[in-house]
Amino acid sequence: MQLRQLEYLVTIWDAGSFSAAAAQLYLSQPSLSQQMRALERELGVELLERGRHGLSLTPAGRVLLPHARQVLDAARDAVDAVRQVSENRLGDVHVLTVRSVASGVLPLSAARWHTLYPTIMLRLHDFSHRRELEAATRGGQGDLSIGPRPSEWDGPVVSLGYEEMVLVGPGDYRQHSPVDPREMATADWVLYEAEQGMSEIVDWLSAVMDFTPRAVARTGQVAAALSFAVEGTGVAVTPANAVPGGWAHHTRRIGPGVFREIVAYSRREPTDLVTRYRDLLGSIELPLTAGDELPAGSLRC
């Protein structure tokens, strides 16, 4: 059974005759009759009867006709939905990211996107660790991934800038100089559970600066680590963009600065709609530092 055969059945019945339907469909009447006979042979029943008073539906035809209308309506709706997506009037953009970037970097872009494309939903799924993000991207999830630069990536990668990692503690550090490794070696630490991506940053930092953090607490959430640190449990490392504005005076730069690059990447060249969101990220002022504006001697993790 073909979609066009159902269209022919509906048109014949609505037009009242084969000749009128053939004219509407721009077909010859013999071709239209041939298509209807093929449909009846496939179903094994007659659908239409021709009599002195015109056409009539057989019992099988009466059953099939409303279903044919439903199928045709669904097909038209499907075509219209696809057309709206292709014309950027409907659809969604599915973004994968890591948790700290979701809350610290992307909110402005989401608000701007909604203003520009109110009918296009921005769907955001966040992960605790960049390894989970990369695995999900390789597995075919999402349209665009935003997070730390992946290693050995074959698809498109666009740099968005660098987020700074800062040390958070209970004091008021507005007048303090950057923290050095000796202070970090003697401090009590709020560390992260292994499944939290920030644990990787702390491990890298302690190796580069040659100290072993003395753990007094562990958590799987950046927000919890911030609260613990501000309340005096110990110091913690977090992205600067994850620190609420009212707590900025509880942060200190680590040495000349420690930065992590944030990129937008995908398995293949994104669609036009996804490219628009990626371009939007590059056109607004994100809480990131451009590569050519990084402080001299800063470290990149």
C-alpha positions as CSV (number, residue, x, y, z in Angstrom):
1,M,0.0,0.0,0.0
2,Q,1.5,3.3,-1.1
3,L,0.8,6.8,0.3
4,R,-0.2,8.1,-3.1
5,Q,-2.8,5.3,-3.5
6,L,-4.5,6.4,-0.3
7,E,-4.4,10.0,-1.6
8,Y,-6.1,8.8,-4.8
9,L,-8.9,7.0,-2.8
10,V,-9.6,10.1,-0.8
11,T,-9.5,12.4,-3.8
12,I,-11.8,10.1,-5.8
13,W,-14.4,10.0,-3.0
14,D,-14.2,13.7,-2.3
15,A,-14.4,14.6,-6.0
16,G,-17.3,12.3,-6.6
17,S,-15.9,10.6,-9.8
18,F,-12.8,9.2,-11.3
19,S,-12.7,11.8,-14.0
20,A,-13.0,14.7,-11.6
21,A,-10.3,13.2,-9.4
22,A,-8.0,12.6,-12.3
23,A,-8.2,16.2,-13.3
24,Q,-7.4,17.3,-9.7
25,L,-4.4,14.9,-9.6
26,Y,-3.2,15.8,-13.1
27,L,-3.4,12.1,-14.0
28,S,-5.1,10.3,-16.9
29,Q,-8.3,8.5,-15.9
30,P,-6.9,5.1,-17.0
31,S,-3.8,5.6,-14.8
32,L,-5.9,6.5,-11.8
33,S,-8.2,3.5,-12.4
34,Q,-5.1,1.2,-12.7
35,Q,-3.7,2.5,-9.3
36,M,-7.0,1.9,-7.6
37,R,-7.3,-1.7,-9.0
38,A,-3.7,-2.3,-7.8
39,L,-4.7,-1.2,-4.3
40,E,-7.8,-3.4,-4.3
41,R,-5.8,-6.4,-5.5
42,E,-3.3,-5.9,-2.7
43,L,-6.0,-5.7,-0.1
44,G,-8.1,-8.4,-1.7
45,V,-11.3,-6.4,-1.6
46,E,-13.2,-3.9,-3.6
47,L,-13.2,-0.4,-2.2
48,L,-15.4,1.6,-4.7
49,E,-18.5,0.7,-6.6
50,R,-19.7,2.5,-9.7
51,G,-23.4,2.6,-10.3
52,R,-26.1,4.5,-12.1
53,H,-26.2,7.0,-9.3
54,G,-22.4,7.5,-9.1
55,L,-19.7,6.2,-6.8
56,S,-20.3,4.4,-3.5
57,L,-18.0,2.9,-0.9
58,T,-18.0,-0.8,-0.2
59,P,-17.9,-1.8,3.5
60,A,-14.2,-2.2,3.2
61,G,-14.0,1.2,1.6
62,R,-15.9,2.8,4.4
63,V,-13.5,1.3,6.9
64,L,-10.4,2.3,5.0
65,L,-11.4,5.9,4.1
66,P,-11.1,7.5,7.6
67,H,-7.8,5.7,8.2
68,A,-6.5,7.0,4.8
69,R,-7.4,10.5,5.8
70,Q,-5.5,10.1,9.1
71,V,-2.5,8.8,7.4
72,L,-2.4,11.6,4.9
73,D,-2.9,14.2,7.6
74,A,0.0,12.7,9.6
75,A,2.2,12.7,6.5
76,R,1.4,16.4,5.9
77,D,2.1,17.2,9.5
78,A,5.4,15.4,9.3
79,V,6.5,17.2,6.2
80,D,5.4,20.6,7.7
81,A,7.4,19.8,10.9
82,V,10.5,18.9,8.9
83,R,10.1,22.1,6.9
84,Q,9.8,24.2,10.0
85,V,13.0,22.6,11.3
86,S,14.8,23.2,8.0
87,E,13.6,26.9,8.1
88,N,14.7,27.3,11.7
89,R,11.1,27.8,12.9
90,L,10.9,24.7,15.1
91,G,13.1,22.1,16.7
92,D,15.8,21.9,19.4
93,V,19.5,22.1,19.9
94,H,20.8,19.4,22.3
95,V,23.9,20.6,24.1
96,L,26.1,18.3,26.3
97,T,28.5,19.8,28.8
98,V,30.1,19.4,32.2
99,R,28.3,20.6,35.3
100,S,30.5,23.6,36.2
101,V,30.3,24.9,32.6
102,A,26.5,24.5,32.6
103,S,26.1,26.7,35.7
104,G,29.1,29.0,35.3
105,V,29.4,29.7,31.5
106,L,26.2,28.9,29.6
107,P,23.3,30.8,31.3
108,L,23.8,34.0,29.3
109,S,23.9,32.1,26.0
110,A,20.7,30.3,26.9
111,A,18.9,33.6,27.6
112,R,20.2,35.2,24.4
113,W,19.2,32.1,22.4
114,H,15.7,32.2,23.7
115,T,15.4,35.9,22.7
116,L,16.6,35.2,19.2
117,Y,14.8,31.8,18.6
118,P,11.9,31.6,21.0
119,T,10.5,28.5,19.3
120,I,13.8,26.5,19.2
121,M,14.3,24.7,22.5
122,L,17.8,24.6,24.0
123,R,18.2,21.2,25.7
124,L,21.1,21.0,28.1
125,H,22.5,17.8,29.6
126,D,25.4,18.0,32.0
127,F,27.9,15.5,33.3
128,S,30.1,15.4,36.4
129,H,33.3,14.5,34.5
130,R,34.7,15.4,31.1
131,R,35.4,11.7,30.4
132,E,31.6,11.1,30.6
133,L,31.0,14.1,28.3
134,E,33.5,12.8,25.7
135,A,32.1,9.3,25.9
136,A,28.5,10.5,25.4
137,T,29.6,12.6,22.4
138,R,31.4,9.7,20.8
139,G,28.4,7.6,21.4
140,G,26.2,9.8,19.3
141,Q,24.4,11.8,22.0
142,G,23.7,15.5,21.6
143,D,24.3,18.0,18.8
144,L,27.1,20.0,20.3
145,S,29.4,19.4,23.3
146,I,30.9,22.2,25.4
147,G,33.7,21.5,27.9
148,P,37.4,21.0,28.3
149,R,39.3,20.3,25.0
150,P,39.2,16.5,24.3
151,S,42.3,14.7,23.4
152,E,42.7,13.1,19.9
153,W,39.4,14.5,18.6
154,D,38.7,14.1,14.9
155,G,35.6,16.3,14.6
156,P,35.3,20.1,14.6
157,V,36.6,21.9,17.6
158,V,36.1,25.6,18.3
159,S,37.9,27.3,21.2
160,L,35.7,29.5,23.4
161,G,38.3,30.7,25.8
162,Y,39.9,29.7,29.1
163,E,38.3,29.5,32.6
164,E,40.5,30.3,35.5
165,M,40.8,27.9,38.5
166,V,41.0,29.7,41.8
167,L,41.6,28.8,45.4
168,V,38.6,29.4,47.7
169,G,39.0,29.8,51.5
170,P,37.3,31.4,54.5
171,G,39.3,34.6,54.6
172,D,38.8,38.0,52.9
173,Y,41.5,37.9,50.2
174,R,40.9,41.2,48.5
175,Q,44.3,42.6,49.6
176,H,46.2,39.3,49.4
177,S,48.7,38.3,46.8
178,P,48.3,35.1,44.8
179,V,48.6,31.8,46.7
180,D,51.9,29.9,46.3
181,P,52.7,26.2,46.6
182,R,54.0,26.5,50.2
183,E,50.7,27.7,51.4
184,M,48.8,25.0,49.5
185,A,51.0,22.3,50.9
186,T,50.2,23.3,54.5
187,A,46.5,24.0,54.1
188,D,43.6,21.7,54.9
189,W,41.7,20.7,51.8
190,V,38.2,20.1,50.7
191,L,38.8,17.5,47.9
192,Y,36.5,16.0,45.2
193,E,35.3,12.5,44.8
194,A,36.9,10.7,41.8
195,E,33.7,10.9,39.7
196,Q,33.8,14.7,39.9
197,G,35.9,16.2,37.1
198,M,37.5,18.8,39.4
199,S,39.3,15.9,41.1
200,E,41.4,15.7,37.9
201,I,42.3,19.4,38.2
202,V,43.4,19.1,41.8
203,D,45.5,16.0,41.1
204,W,47.2,17.8,38.2
205,L,47.8,20.9,40.2
206,S,49.3,19.1,43.2
207,A,51.6,17.2,40.8
208,V,52.8,20.3,38.9
209,M,53.3,22.3,42.1
210,D,54.8,19.3,44.0
211,F,52.6,19.1,47.1
212,T,50.2,16.6,48.6
213,P,46.9,18.1,49.7
214,R,45.8,17.1,53.2
215,A,42.1,16.1,52.9
216,V,39.7,17.0,55.6
217,A,36.5,16.6,53.5
218,R,35.4,15.3,50.2
219,T,32.4,16.1,48.0
220,G,31.1,15.3,44.6
221,Q,29.7,18.8,43.9
222,V,31.5,22.1,43.2
223,A,28.8,24.1,45.0
224,A,29.3,22.0,48.2
225,A,33.1,22.4,48.0
226,L,32.6,26.2,47.8
227,S,30.3,26.3,50.8
228,F,32.7,24.1,52.8
229,A,35.7,26.3,51.9
230,V,33.9,29.6,52.7
231,E,32.7,28.2,56.1
232,G,36.3,27.3,57.0
233,T,36.4,23.6,56.6
234,G,39.4,23.9,54.3
235,V,40.5,25.4,51.0
236,A,39.2,24.2,47.6
237,V,39.9,24.7,44.0
238,T,37.0,25.7,41.8
239,P,36.4,27.5,38.4
240,A,36.2,31.2,39.1
241,N,33.0,31.4,37.0
242,A,31.3,29.0,39.5
243,V,31.9,31.3,42.5
244,P,28.9,33.5,43.3
245,G,29.6,37.2,43.1
246,G,29.2,37.7,46.8
247,W,31.9,35.2,47.5
248,A,34.5,36.6,45.1
249,H,36.6,38.0,48.0
250,H,37.0,34.5,49.2
251,T,39.1,33.6,46.1
252,R,42.8,33.9,45.3
253,R,44.7,33.4,42.1
254,I,47.0,30.4,42.1
255,G,50.5,31.6,41.3
256,P,50.5,33.4,38.0
257,G,47.2,31.8,37.1
258,V,45.8,28.3,36.3
259,F,43.5,28.1,33.3
260,R,41.6,25.4,31.5
261,E,40.5,25.8,27.9
262,I,36.8,25.4,27.1
263,V,35.8,24.4,23.6
264,A,32.7,23.5,21.5
265,Y,33.1,20.3,19.7
266,S,31.0,17.7,17.8
267,R,31.4,14.5,15.9
268,R,30.8,16.1,12.5
269,E,30.1,19.5,11.1
270,P,26.9,20.7,12.9
271,T,23.7,21.6,11.2
272,D,22.9,25.2,10.4
273,L,20.8,25.6,13.6
274,V,23.5,24.1,15.8
275,T,26.2,26.3,14.1
276,R,24.1,29.3,15.0
277,Y,24.3,28.4,18.7
278,R,28.0,27.7,18.4
279,D,28.5,31.1,16.7
280,L,26.4,32.8,19.4
281,L,28.8,31.4,22.0
282,G,31.6,33.2,20.2
283,S,29.8,36.5,19.9
284,I,28.8,37.1,23.5
285,E,30.9,38.0,26.5
286,L,31.3,34.7,28.3
287,P,33.1,34.5,31.7
288,L,36.2,33.2,30.0
289,T,39.6,34.6,29.1
290,A,40.9,34.7,25.5
291,G,44.1,32.8,24.8
292,D,46.0,35.9,23.9
293,E,44.9,37.6,27.2
294,L,46.3,34.9,29.6
295,P,48.7,36.3,32.2
296,A,52.4,35.8,31.5
297,G,53.7,32.5,33.0
298,S,50.2,31.2,33.6
299,L,49.6,27.4,33.6
300,R,47.2,25.6,31.3
301,C,45.7,22.4,32.8
